[in-house]
Amino acid sequence: MFRVLMAEKLSEAADGRLAAGAEVIYANANDEESLCRLVGDVDALIGRTHTEITRRVMETGKRLKAVAVAGVAIDKVDVDAAAELGIAVLNRPGAATDAVAEITTAFMLNLLRPIPRLYAAFKAGKFREARAKPHGRELRTLTVGVVGMGRIGSAVGRIMNRGFGARVLYNDIIEVGPFDFEATPVDKPTIWAESDIVTLHVPLTELTRGLVTADVLKQMRSSAFLINASRGAAVDTDALTTALQTGEIAGAGLDVTYPEPLPPEHPLFACENCLMTPHVAARTFGGLERMCGIVDDVLEYLGEEEKRQGRRDAGT
């Protein structure tokens, strides 16, 4: 039977499926030392979004054939080391597409139509005052700039253009498309300058770390919003805080931050023009179960690898 190390528990159903096909070892913690103590004689290691799978962990796993992430991003995995060591890296790239695209849309709508503020005014007895002035813009009149036009970015673009009638601009480091909706490829300076809403859908790499700087925020319209449901480190948190405090941009919607989590006293929490959720964009019921489906991928990979090894041993 295969032996699989779980850095963290997944769902009850996923854990049950894994236990039916492998001996499962659960780590008490997912730090490097804890994983190194347990990884020595397992066939696979499964982590979640915040599990660091380092070179040292993989080198310690003498039998390790695969490392897996119950999620989309693999920026916490040393993929170069995995390649050198002949260890497969598995993830679930399509698991969160709809969930993240929808929460991105929710951020946009709640920033444009400030429902929490209007509700608070209504609750405080300021019904007439809340209705006295217009309070928002319609998406069909706006330009949405998508940075990173992969699965999630293109889903957002489709919702914006085909669902709301917004003009969509996009930028990606590779050639993508064609799409089944109207979208115009542009460079990043054009995204910053012409978008009413800029939404980030990028992996965390050396190219995207610190992508949105103080200089970028200065290039954006004062009426513009920034949405980040990708990776917190893609945005300079201090620069964004200043931009929100001074009105350099109109607002932000963040599902991710850097550092993560932010301390409760962080000044971003005092910015009424900033909406934040605790890195839950992918965690709908369906999204979470799809991510937990990584256990099925691991069992399938180990089974196929066992067959390949059998054929090698047989000289066929």
MILUMMAR-106003 format. One record per atom (N, C-alpha, C, O): residue in three letters; x, y, z. Coordinates in steps of 0.05 Angstrom, whole numbers, plus 5000, padded with zeros to 4 digits. Example, Ala and Ser with C-alpha at 12.3 -4.5 7.8 and 13.67 -1.06 7.14 Angstrom:
<gubas>
Ala526448865156
Ala524649105156
Ala526449345156
Ala528549345169
Ser525749555142
Ser527349795143
Ser525850015157
Ser526850235161
</gubas>
This chain:
<gubas>
Met501749765000
Met500050005000
Met501850255000
Met503850265013
Phe500950454985
Phe502450714985
Phe502250845012
Phe500350805028
Arg504351005018
Arg504351165043
Arg504351455035
Arg505951545019
Val502451615046
Val502151895039
Val502152065064
Val500752005084
Leu503852265063
Leu503952455086
Leu502152695080
Leu502352825059
Met500352745099
Met498552975097
Met499553195115
Met499653165140
Ala500253425103
Ala501153655120
Ala498853765136
Ala499253865158
Glu496453755124
Glu494053855138
Glu491753675129
Glu491753575107
Lys489653655145
Lys487353505137
Lys485853665116
Lys485953905115
Leu484453515099
Leu482753635078
Leu479853605087
Leu479153645111
Ser478053525069
Ser475353475077
Ser475053195087
Ser476653025081
Glu472853135101
Glu472352865111
Glu472152675088
Glu473252445090
Ala470752755067
Ala470452575044
Ala473052515030
Ala473652285023
Ala474652725026
Ala477252695012
Ala479152525029
Ala480452345019
Asp479252575055
Asp480952425073
Asp480152125072
Asp481851945073
Gly477552075071
Gly476551795069
Gly477451655044
Gly478151425044
Arg477251805021
Arg478051684996
Arg481051614996
Arg481851414986
Leu482551795007
Leu485451755008
Leu486151515026
Leu487751345019
Ala484751495049
Ala485251275068
Ala484451005056
Ala485550795064
Ala482651005036
Ala481850755024
Ala483950655004
Ala483950414998
Gly485750824996
Gly487750744977
Gly490650764986
Gly492450694971
Ala491050865010
Ala493750905020
Ala493850905050
Ala491850955063
Glu496150855061
Glu496550895090
Glu497151195093
Glu499051305080
Val495651335110
Val495851625112
Val497151695138
Val496451595160
Ile499251865137
Ile500551965160
Ile499952265162
Ile500452415143
Tyr498852355185
Tyr498152635188
Tyr500352775204
Tyr501152685225
Ala501353005194
Ala503253165208
Ala501853335229
Ala499553435225
Asn503053365252
Asn501953545273
Asn502253835266
Asn500754005276
Ala504153895249
Ala504654165240
Ala505854155212
Ala506853945203
Asn505654385197
Asn506554365169
Asn509154535164
Asn509654615142
Asp510654585186
Asp513254715182
Asp515354525172
Asp514854275172
Glu517554625163
Glu519554455150
Glu520554235168
Glu520854005160
Glu521154305193
Glu522254105212
Glu520253875216
Glu521053635215
Ser517753945219
Ser515653735223
Ser515453555199
Ser515253305202
Leu515453675175
Leu515253515151
Leu517653335147
Leu517453105138
Cys520053445153
Cys522453285149
Cys522553045168
Cys523652835160
Arg521353065191
Arg521352845210
Arg519652615199
Arg520052385207
Leu517652665182
Leu515752465174
Leu515952385145
Leu514752175138
Val517352525128
Val517252485100
Val519152265090
Val519052195066
Gly520852165107
Gly522951985098
Gly522151745083
Gly523451665064
Asp519851625090
Asp519151365077
Asp516251375066
Asp514851185067
Val515551615055
Val512851625043
Val513151655013
Val515251735002
Asp510951584999
Asp510951604970
Asp510051874960
Asp510751954938
Ala508452014976
Ala507452274967
Ala506952454991
Ala506552355014
Leu506952704986
Leu506452915007
Leu504353094996
Leu504553204974
Ile502153145011
Ile500053325003
Ile499953555023
Ile499753515047
Gly499953795012
Gly499754035029
Gly497454205019
Gly495954135001
Arg497154435033
Arg495054625025
Arg496454885017
Arg498954895013
Thr494955095014
Thr495955345003
Thr498455455017
Thr500255555004
His498555425044
His500755545059
His502955345067
His504655415083
Thr502855105056
Thr504854905063
Thr507354955046
Thr507254945021
Glu509655015059
Glu512155055045
Glu513354775039
Glu514054625058
Ile513654705014
Ile514954455007
Ile517654514995
Ile517854584971
Thr519654505012
Thr522354605005
Thr524054384994
Thr523354144994
Arg526354464983
Arg528354274974
Arg529154074996
Arg529253834991
Arg529554185020
Arg530454005042
Arg528253795047
Arg528953565052
Val525753865047
Val523653675052
Val523653455031
Val523553225037
Met523953545006
Met523953344984
Met526453164984
Met526252934978
Glu528753284990
Glu531153124992
Glu531052925015
Glu532152705013
Thr529552985036
Thr529252805059
Thr527452575052
Thr527652355062
Gly525552625033
Gly523652415025
Gly524952225005
Gly524652264981
Lys526352035015
Lys527851854997
Lys526151684978
Lys527051614957
Arg523651644986
Arg521851484969
Arg519851674954
Arg518151574939
Leu520051924958
Leu518052114949
Leu517852114918
Leu519852154904
Lys515452064909
Lys514952064880
Lys513252314871
Lys513452404848
Ala511752424890
Ala510052654883
Ala509552834907
Ala509352734929
Val509453094902
Val508453284922
Val506053414909
Val505953464885
Ala504053474926
Ala501553574915
Ala500453804932
Ala500953814957
Val499053984919
Val497854214933
Val494854204928
Val493854184906
Ala493354204950
Ala490454204948
Ala489554494943
Ala488354624960
Gly490154584919
Gly489554864911
Gly490654914884
Gly491454734869
Val490655174877
Val491355254850
Val494355324848
Val495755224831
Ala495355484866
Ala498055594865
Ala500055394875
Ala499555244894
Ile502455394862
Ile504655224871
Ile507155394878
Ile509355304877
Asp506655654886
Asp508955824892
Asp510255754918
Asp512455844924
Lys508955584935
Lys510255494959
Lys511855234955
Lys512955124974
Val511955134931
Val513454894924
Val516054974909
Val515955134891
Asp518254864917
Asp520754904903
Asp520654724878
Asp521654504878
Val519454834857
Val519054674833
Val521654604819
Val521854394806
Asp523654774821
Asp526254704808
Asp527554464822
Asp528554284809
Ala527354464849
Ala528454234864
Ala526853984857
Ala528053764854
Ala524254004855
Ala522653774848
Ala523453654821
Ala523753414818
Ala523953834801
Ala524753744775
Ala527453604776
Ala527753394763
Glu529353714791
Glu531953594793
Glu531853314806
Glu533353134799
Leu529953294826
Leu529753044841
Leu527952844828
Leu527552614838
Gly526652914805
Gly524852734792
Gly522252694806
Gly521052474804
Ile521352894821
Ile518852874837
Ile516753034822
Ile517153264815
Ala514452904818
Ala512253044805
Ala510953244823
Ala510753204847
Val510053474812
Val508653674827
Val505753684816
Val505253734793
Leu503853624834
Leu501053614826
Leu499453834840
Leu500053904863
Asn497553954825
Asn495754154837
Asn493154134823
Asn492753964806
Arg491254314829
Arg488554314817
Arg488054584805
Arg486554744816
Pro489254644782
Pro489154914770
Pro486355014763
Pro485955254764
Gly484454844757
Gly481854934750
Gly479754934772
Gly477455004768
Ala480654854796
Ala478754804818
Ala477255054827
Ala474955044835
Ala478655284826
Ala477555524839
Ala476655734819
Ala475955964827
Thr476655674793
Thr476155884773
Thr473556034778
Thr473656274780
Asp471355894779
Asp468756024782
Asp468556174809
Asp467556394810
Ala469456044830
Ala469256164856
Ala470756424858
Ala469756624868
Val473256434848
Val474856674850
Val473756884831
Val473757124838
Ala472856804807
Ala471757004789
Ala469257134801
Ala468757374797
Glu467656974815
Glu465257084827
Glu465757274850
Glu464457484852
Ile467757204867
Ile468357394889
Ile469657644879
Ile469357854891
Thr471157624857
Thr472257864844
Thr469958044835
Thr470058284839
Thr467957934823
Thr465658084814
Thr464158204838
Thr463258434837
Ala464058054860
Ala462758154884
Ala464158394896
Ala462958594904
Phe466858384896
Phe468458614905
Phe467758854887
Phe467259074898
Met467758824861
Met467159044844
Met464459164850
Met464159414852
Leu462359004852
Leu459659104857
Leu459459234884
Leu458059444886
Asn460759124904
Asn460559244931
Asn462159504933
Asn461559674950
Leu464259544916
Leu465659794916
Leu464160004900
Leu464060234908
Leu462959914878
Leu461360104862
Leu458760184875
Leu457860414874
Arg457459984887
Arg454860024900
Arg455259954930
Arg454859724937
Pro456160144946
Pro457060084974
Pro454859994992
Pro453860145009
Ile454059744989
Ile451859635004
Ile452259645034
Ile450459715048
Pro454659575045
Pro455059585074
Pro454559875085
Pro453259905105
Arg455560075071
Arg455160355080
Arg452260435078
Arg451260565096
Leu450860355057
Leu448060425054
Leu446360285074
Leu444460395085
Tyr447060035080
Tyr445559885101
Tyr445960015128
Tyr444060045143
Ala448460095134
Ala448960225160
Ala447460485163
Ala446460545185
Ala447260635141
Ala445660885142
Ala442760825147
Ala441460955163
Phe441660635132
Phe438860545135
Phe438360465164
Phe436360545176
Lys440160295174
Lys439760185202
Lys439860405222
Lys438560385243
Ala441460615217
Ala441760835236
Ala439461045233
Ala439561255246
Gly437460985217
Gly435161165214
Gly435661385194
Gly434161575194
Lys437761365177
Lys438361565158
Lys437361485130
Lys438861505110
Phe434861405129
Phe433761305104
Phe433761525082
Phe434761475060
Arg432761755088
Arg432561975069
Arg435362075061
Arg435962125038
Glu437062095081
Glu439862185076
Glu441261995057
Glu442762085039
Ala440861735061
Ala442261545044
Ala441261555015
Ala442761484996
Arg438861645011
Arg437661654984
Arg438061924971
Arg437261964948
Ala439162114985
Ala439262394975
Ala441162424951
Ala440662594934
Lys443262264950
Lys445262304928
Lys445762034914
Lys445461824927
Pro446462044889
Pro447261794875
Pro449761684888
Pro451361824900
His450061424886
His452161294902
His453961104886
His455760984898
Gly453561084860
Gly455260884846
Gly455160914816
Gly453661074805
Arg456860744804
Arg456960734774
Arg456260454765
Arg456460264780
Glu455360434740
Glu454560184729
Glu456860054713
Glu458260194699
Leu457159804717
Leu459459664704
Leu459359694674
Leu461559704661
Arg457059704661
Arg456959714632
Arg458259974621
Arg458859994598
Thr458560174639
Thr459760424630
Thr462760444635
Thr464060644629
Leu463860224646
Leu466660244656
Leu468560064640
Leu467659894624
Thr471160114644
Thr473259954632
Thr474559794654
Thr475459894674
Val474659534650
Val475859344669
Val478459244657
Val478459134635
Gly480659284672
Gly483259184663
Gly483958934678
Gly484158934703
Val484458714664
Val485158464675
Val488058404671
Val489058404649
Val489558374693
Val492358314692
Val492758014698
Val492357934721
Gly493457864678
Gly493657574680
Gly491057454669
Gly489057434682
Met491257364644
Met488857274629
Met488756974627
Met488256864605
Gly489356834649
Gly489156544649
Gly486256454655
Gly484356584647
Arg485956224668
Arg483356114673
Arg481556314688
Arg479356374679
Ile482556424710
Ile480956594726
Ile480556874713
Ile478356984712
Gly482856984704
Gly482657244691
Gly480757254667
Gly479257434664
Ser480857044651
Ser479057034628
Ser476156984636
Ser474357084623
Ala475756844658
Ala472956814669
Ala471857084678
Ala469557144673
Val473657244691
Val472757504700
Val472157684675
Val470157824674
Gly473957674655
Gly473557824631
Gly470857754617
Gly469457934608
Arg470257494617
Arg467757404604
Arg465357514620
Arg463457614607
Ile465457494646
Ile463257604663
Ile462857904658
Ile460658004656
Met465158044657
Met464958334655
Met463858414627
Met462158594626
Asn464858284606
Asn464058364579
Asn461258254572
Asn459558404563
Arg460957994574
Arg458457864565
Arg456257894585
Arg453857904578
Gly456957914611
Gly454957934631
Gly454058224636
Gly451658274639
Phe455958404637
Phe455358684644
Phe455658884621
Phe454759104623
Gly457058804600
Gly457458984578
Gly459759174581
Gly459959374567
Ala461559114600
Ala463859294605
Ala465959254583
Ala466159044570
Arg467559464579
Arg469859454562
Arg472059304577
Arg472559374600
Val473359114564
Val475358954578
Val478058994563
Val478358954539
Leu480059074579
Leu482859074570
Leu484358854585
Leu483558784608
Tyr486458754574
Tyr487958544589
Tyr490858554581
Tyr491658654560
Asn492458444600
Asn495358414595
Asn496258144606
Asn495458064628
Asp497858014590
Asp499057754599
Asp501857734587
Asp502357854566
Ile503557594601
Ile506357574591
Ile506657374568
Ile508657374555
Ile504557214563
Ile504557044540
Ile502157104523
Ile500257244531
Glu502257014498
Glu499957064480
Glu497656874487
Glu498056634489
Val495356984492
Val493056824500
Val490656894482
Val490757084466
Gly488556734484
Gly486256774467
Gly486456594442
Gly488256434440
Pro484556624424
Pro482356814424
Pro480256744445
Pro480156514454
Phe478656944452
Phe476556904473
Phe473756924460
Phe473457034438
Asp471856824474
Asp469056834464
Asp467657084474
Asp465257084478
Phe469157294479
Phe468157554487
Phe470057764477
Phe472257704469
Glu469258014478
Glu470858234468
Glu472858324489
Glu472158394512
Ala475458314483
Ala477558394501
Ala479958494484
Ala480558364464
Thr481258704493
Thr483358824478
Thr486058794493
Thr486258874516
Pro488058664480
Pro490658644494
Pro492058914493
Pro492159044472
Val493258994516
Val494659244518
Val497059204536
Val497358994549
Asp498859404537
Asp501059384556
Asp500159474584
Asp497959584587
Lys501859424604
Lys500959484631
Lys500559784636
Lys498559854649
Pro502259964626
Pro501660254630
Pro498860324620
Pro497560504632
Thr497960204598
Thr495260264589
Thr493160164608
Thr491160294613
Ile493659924618
Ile491759814639
Ile491560004662
Ile489360074671
Trp493860094673
Trp493860274696
Trp492360534690
Trp490760624706
Ala492860644667
Ala491860914661
Ala488960924652
Ala487561114657
Glu488060704638
Glu485360724626
Glu483260564640
Glu480860594634
Ser483960404660
Ser481960234673
Ser480560374696
Ser481760524712
Asp477960334698
Asp476360424721
Asp476760214744
Asp476560284767
Ile477159974736
Ile477659754755
Ile479959594745
Ile479959494722
Val482059554761
Val484259374755
Val484059134772
Val483859154797
Thr484058894760
Thr483758644775
Thr486158464769
Thr486758414746
Leu487458364790
Leu489858204787
Leu489257904789
Leu487857814807
His490257754769
His489857464769
His492457334760
His492557204739
Val494557364776
Val497257284769
Val498257084789
Val497557104813
Pro500056894781
Pro501456734800
Pro503656904813
Pro504357114803
Leu504656804835
Leu506856954848
Leu509556854837
Leu510356624842
Thr510857024822
Thr513456964811
Thr515257204815
Thr514457404826
Glu517757184806
Glu519557414808
Glu518557654792
Glu519157884798
Leu517057594771
Leu515957804754
Leu513557944767
Leu513058184762
Thr512057804783
Thr509557914794
Thr509858004823
Thr508158144833
Arg511957924837
Arg512358014865
Arg512758314865
Arg514558414851
Gly511058454880
Gly511258744880
Gly510458874854
Gly511459094847
Leu508658754840
Leu507858854814
Leu506559124816
Leu507159314801
Val504759154836
Val503359414840
Val504859574861
Val504759524885
Thr506359774851
Thr508059944868
Thr506760214872
Thr504560274861
Ala508060384887
Ala507060664891
Ala506960804864
Ala505060954859
Asp508860754847
Asp508860874821
Asp506460784804
Asp505260954790
Val505860534805
Val503560424790
Val500960554800
Val499260634784
Leu500660574826
Leu498260694838
Leu497960984830
Leu495661084826
Lys500161124826
Lys500061404817
Lys499061424788
Lys497961624780
Gln499561214772
Gln498761214745
Gln495761154741
Gln494561204720
Met494461044762
Met491660974761
Met489961224765
Met490761424776
Arg487461204755
Arg485561424759
Arg484861454788
Arg484761254803
Ser484261694797
Ser483461734825
Ser480761614830
Ser480061564854
Ser479261554809
Ser476561434813
Ser476761124809
Ser474660994810
Ala479161014806
Ala479460734800
Ala479560564825
Ala480160654847
Phe478860304821
Phe478960104842
Phe481059894835
Phe481459824811
Leu482359784855
Leu484259554852
Leu483059314865
Leu482359324889
Ile482959084851
Ile482058834862
Ile484458634862
Ile485758614841
Asn484958504884
Asn486958294884
Asn485958044897
Asn485558034922
Ala485357844881
Ala484557584891
Ala486557374881
Ala485857144877
Ser489057454877
Ser491157274868
Ser493157204890
Ser492857014905
Arg495157374893
Arg497157334914
Arg497857604927
Arg498257804913
Gly497857614953
Gly498257864968
Gly500758004961
Gly500758254959
Ala502957854957
Ala505557984952
Ala505758114924
Ala507758234918
Ala503658084908
Ala503658234882
Ala503258534886
Ala503658684867
Val502358614910
Val501758894915
Val503458994938
Val503758854959
Asp504559224936
Asp506059354957
Asp503959454977
Asp502559654972
Thr503759325000
Thr501659385019
Thr501859665030
Thr499859805033
Asp504259755037
Asp504660025047
Asp503760235027
Asp502460435033
Ala504560195002
Ala503860384981
Ala500860394976
Ala499660604972
Leu499560154977
Leu496660154974
Leu495260294997
Leu493360434993
Thr496260245021
Thr495060375044
Thr495160685041
Thr493160815046
Thr497460785034
Thr497761075030
Thr495861175007
Thr494661385010
Ala495761024986
Ala494061104963
Ala491061114971
Ala489661294962
Leu490260934988
Leu487460934998
Leu486961155018
Leu484861285017
Gln488961205035
Gln488661415055
Gln488561695043
Gln487161875053
Thr490061735021
Thr490261995009
Thr488362044986
Thr488162264975
Gly486861834978
Gly484961864956
Gly486261844929
Gly485061924909
Glu488661734929
Glu490061704903
Glu488561514885
Glu488461554861
Ile487361304896
Ile485361134882
Ile482861124900
Ile482961194923
Ala480661044887
Ala478061064901
Ala477660844921
Ala476160874941
Gly478760604916
Gly478260384935
Gly479660134926
Gly480960124905
Ala479459924943
Ala480659664937
Ala479059444948
Ala477659474969
Gly479159214935
Gly477958964945
Gly480158754946
Gly481258684925
Leu480658644970
Leu482958464973
Leu482058204986
Leu480858205008
Asp482557984973
Asp482157724986
Asp484857624997
Asp484857445013
Val486957744988
Val489657664997
Val491257925004
Val490758134993
Thr493057895023
Thr494758115031
Thr497558025036
Thr498157785037
Tyr499358215039
Tyr502158145047
Tyr502958345068
Tyr502958585063
Pro503658255092
Pro503657965101
Pro500857855104
Pro498858005104
Glu500757595107
Glu498157465111
Glu498357275135
Glu500057095135
Pro496657315155
Pro494557515156
Pro495657785165
Pro497857795177
Leu494258005159
Leu495058265170
Leu494458275200
Leu492458155209
Pro496058405215
Pro495458445244
Pro492958615247
Pro492458785230
Pro491358565267
Pro488758705271
Pro489059015272
Pro487259155265
Glu491459105280
Glu491859395282
Glu492759525256
Glu493359755255
His492959365235
His494059475209
His492259695199
His489759675201
Pro493359915189
Pro491760145180
Pro489860085157
Pro487960235153
Leu490259875142
Leu488359805120
Leu485659755131
Leu483659815118
Phe485459645156
Phe482859595168
Phe481259845174
Phe478859845177
Ala482660065176
Ala481360325182
Ala480560465157
Ala479260685158
Cys481260365133
Cys480560495108
Cys477660395100
Cys477260165093
Glu475860585101
Glu473060515094
Glu472760445065
Glu470860315057
Asn474660535048
Asn474560475020
Asn476060225012
Asn476760174989
Cys476660055032
Cys477959795028
Cys476259565039
Cys475659565063
Leu475559385022
Leu474059145030
Leu476058905030
Leu477558875011
Met475958745051
Met477858525053
Met476458275063
Met474658285080
Thr477258045052
Thr476357785061
Thr478857615067
Thr480957665055
Pro478657425085
Pro481057275094
Pro481957045076
Pro481956815085
His482757105051
His483656905033
His481756675030
His482456435034
Val479256735024
Val477156535022
Val475856524994
Val473856394991
Ala477056664974
Ala475856674948
Ala475156404936
Ala473056364924
Ala476856214940
Ala476455944928
Ala474755764945
Ala473955554937
Arg474055854970
Arg472855674989
Arg469855674989
Arg468555705010
Thr468655644966
Thr465855564965
Thr465755274971
Thr467755134972
Phe463355164976
Phe463054884981
Phe464254724958
Phe465754534962
Gly463454804933
Gly464454654910
Gly467354694905
Gly468854514898
Gly468354944908
Gly471155004904
Gly472954854922
Gly474954744914
Leu472154834948
Leu473854694967
Leu473854394961
Leu475954264963
Glu471554284953
Glu471553994947
Glu473153934922
Glu474453724921
Arg473054114903
Arg474754074879
Arg477654084885
Arg479253924874
Met478454264903
Met481254274911
Met482054024926
Met484253924923
Cys480253924943
Cys480853684958
Cys481053434940
Cys482053234949
Gly480053464916
Gly480253244896
Gly483153174889
Gly483652984874
Ile485053334900
Ile487853274895
Ile488552994905
Ile490452864895
Val487052894925
Val487652624935
Val487252414913
Val488752214912
Asp485252454896
Asp484752264875
Asp486952284854
Asp487752074843
Asp487952524849
Asp490152554830
Asp492652414841
Asp494152284825
Val493152434867
Val495552314879
Val495352004876
Val497251874868
Leu493051894883
Leu492751604882
Leu493051504853
Leu494251304848
Glu491851664834
Glu492151584806
Glu495051594797
Glu495951414783
Tyr496451804805
Tyr499251834796
Tyr500951604808
Tyr502551484794
Leu500551544834
Leu502151334846
Leu501551064833
Leu503350894830
Gly498951024827
Gly498250774813
Gly499550744786
Gly500550534779
Glu499550964771
Glu500750954744
Glu503750924747
Glu505050784731
Glu504951054766
Glu507851034770
Glu508650754778
Glu510750654769
Glu506950624794
Glu507550344801
Glu507450164777
Glu509049984774
Lys505550214759
Lys505450054734
Lys507850104717
Lys508949924705
Arg508650364715
Arg511050424699
Arg513550294710
Arg515150194695
Gln513750294737
Gln516050164749
Gln516049864744
Gln518149734740
Gly513649744745
Gly513349464739
Gly514249394711
Gly515649184706
Arg513549564692
Arg514349514664
Arg517449554661
Arg518649404646
Arg518549754676
Arg521449784675
Arg522849544686
Arg524849444675
Asp521849444709
Asp523049204722
Asp522948964704
Asp524748794704
Ala520748954688
Ala520448724670
Ala521948754644
Ala522148574628
Gly523148994640
Gly524749044616
Gly523049094592
Gly523949054569
Thr520549184596
Thr518749234573
Thr518249534571
Thr516749614553
</gubas>
